[in-house]
């Protein structure tokens, strides 16, 4: 999961070195936290949240392909 998210977000970001992803697994749930540079936040979220919604759908599709019981949560963390 983390590799797919890393590839997608680094392709979108103008500062790919600032992309940070943490992955925690609790049973059948994978929690991903994504942090990007403040100027890339709008690019990752997209117009009306369409980009982040699409990224979440891709992660869900991959989770279903790997294991039908696996759930994925993606949280976008704001850097201060």
N, C-alpha and C positions, 0 to 999 in steps of 0.2 A: 504494500500500500504506500509506504513512505517513498519508495523509488518512483512510482507513478506520479505522485503529487509533486515530488521534487522536480521531475522532468517537465511537467506542465507549467508549474509556477516559474521556474527559471527561464522557460521559453518566453513567458509574458513579461517578466520584470526587466526594467532597465538597469537595475543593480542586482544581478543574480547572486553576488557574494553575500548580500544581506539577508537572503532567504534562510530561515531557520525552521526546522520541522521537528517536533517531538512526537513520539508515538508511544502510547500506553495501551496495553492489552489487559482487559478484565473479562475473563471468561470468553464469551462469544462476541464481545464488543471491542472494537478498536477505536480509541480516541486519538485523533490527530490534532495538534495545535500548530497553526501556521503563523509565522511572523515575517513580515516583509518591511522594506524601507518605507517611510511615510509617503514618499512621492510615488511609490508603486501601489499603494493601497487602492487607489481608484481604479487602476488597471486590473487588479485582481478581482475587485468587487464587480466592476462592469456597470453598464447602464441599467438601472433598476435592479441590480443584483443578479443579472443574467449570467455573468461569467462564473461567479462563485457557485451559483446554483447548478450550472453545467458541470463544474468540477466535482461537486458533490455527487451528481448523478453518475459520472464516470467511475468514481470510487465505489459507489454502491453496486454498479454493474460488475466491476472487477471482484468485489467481495462475493457476489452471488455466483460468479464463475468459479471461484476458488472453493467456497463452502457456502451452501445455501442457508446456513444458520448464522452466518457472520453478519454483524451490524457495524456500520462505520459512522462515526461522528467527526465532522470537521469544524473546528473553531478557529476563527481568524482573530489573532491577538494583536491589539494595537500597541505599537512601540512608542514610548514616551521620550 
